[in-house]
Amino acid sequence: MAKCELTETCIFFNDRMASMPSTANLLKKVYCEGGFDTCGRHMVFKAIGRENVPNDLFPNHCDRAITVIEKHSQR
């Protein structure tokens, strides 16, 4: 199964989830190891660049990711 190219350097997992390793591992299994096309963070990264991924965007926030992408595209 493919692994997301951002897994090792994802700010979300290496900063925001550092104090919750069990939850982080569960989310990594779901989103980083094969399901990264449904990860809100990966969606923004692919569409408009890593620098535009909000720090507080969770992987399961696909609706918010779409909003971020749309707002960026309207500039």
N, C-alpha and C positions, 0 to 999 in steps of 0.2 A: 504494500500500500504506500502511496506517495506521502511525503511529509512536507509540510509548508516550509518554504525557504526562510521564513521569518521566525521559526520556532525558537532558535537559540538566542535571538536578539530582540524578541518581542518585549517591548517596554511593559506591556500589560502583565505578562507573566513574571518578568524579572524584577518588577517594582511593586505593582499594586497587589499581586497575589503572593508575595514572598512570605507573608505571615499565615497563609492558608494553603499549605502544600497539598493537602488531600483534595480540596476543591480545585486547585490549579491542575493537578494530575488528571482529574475527571474531565475538566474542560479541554485539556490538551488532547486527551484520547478522542473526544468528540470532534473538536475543531481543527487540531493541528496535524492529526495523523489520518488524513484522508478526506475529512469533511471541510477543509479550509475554504472551499468555494462557497460555503454557507456562513463563514465567519465575517461578521460585520467589519472587523478591523482589516481583514484581508481584502474585502470588497473595496473599501476606501483606498487602501494601498494600491491596488491594481488600477483603479479608475482615475485617481487624481494624485497619487504619490504618498509616500510614507510621511512626509512632513505635514500632511493634512489630516492624519489620523488623530482624532481627539484622544488625549491621554485617558479619559474616563469612559471611552467606548468599550463596552463588553463584547465578547465574541457573538453573543446571542442577540445583540441589538441591531439586527438587519434593517428594521424599519428606520432607525435613526441613521444608519449608514447611508441608506438611500437618500435621506433628507440632506445629509452632509454633502453627498456627491451632487445632488441637484442644485443646492445653494452655491456650491463652488462653480458649477457649470454656468450659472446665470451671471457670473461676474463679467 
